[in-house]
């Protein structure tokens, strides 16, 4: 049989754990997706400590409620769950009930916790994991990028240093729309220098980061041979040579 002194020590320790819970949970909610793992761990440890002590002392309702709170916090710290206002509200209410159990320690095993347990279980079983949300968002972004039709841009001047600024501006204006396929028509390009090659490579690298593709068409034989010599044809599509 557990003596009164042990129960009193447990009550005092639990009060210390609960002292900053409300402020900590509100801070976690405010951080949103920028989860403060250290702060979440602090609240998790409080629930975990109370659960462990309750198990040792035979305080079944406190143990059960603390365990369900712990499960939700574990999902948040593992980034499987966002600390939304609704979820934090349930946690606050559950900790309030836990505090009531602590303050009525002798009668705690007969006190009702069903409403809070059900709400906590609903969160851990019905809410989609945060990692799944992130995956869906990323897929949505990718689809959004790829939904843009292919873009054709005719280069009206030679790819040389004196035209570099004008060409760069035109390419940047085109790339801002995240085309899934950018086709550069080089039929009017007769000369190219290192600056022009650099523009082609920079355009290719930008499109690659955007999951897009660069295709060069209507190259003259000299330009085609130059690009092949530089082995750029291994990375950039080249078709319709003239």
Buried (B, 14 or more C-beta within 10 A) or exposed (E): EEEEEEBEEBBEBBEEBBEBBBEBBBBBBEEEEEBBEEBBBBBBEBBBBBBEBBBEBEBBBBBBBBBBBBBBBBBBBBBBBBBEEEBBEBBBBBBBBBBEBBEEBEEBBEEEBEEBBEBBEEBBEEBEBBEEBEEEEEEEEEEEBBEBEEBBBBBEBBBBEEBBEEBBEBBEEBBEEBBBBBBBBBBEBEEBBEBBBBBBBBBBEBBEEBEBBBBBBBBBEEBBEBBEEEEBEEEBEBEEBE
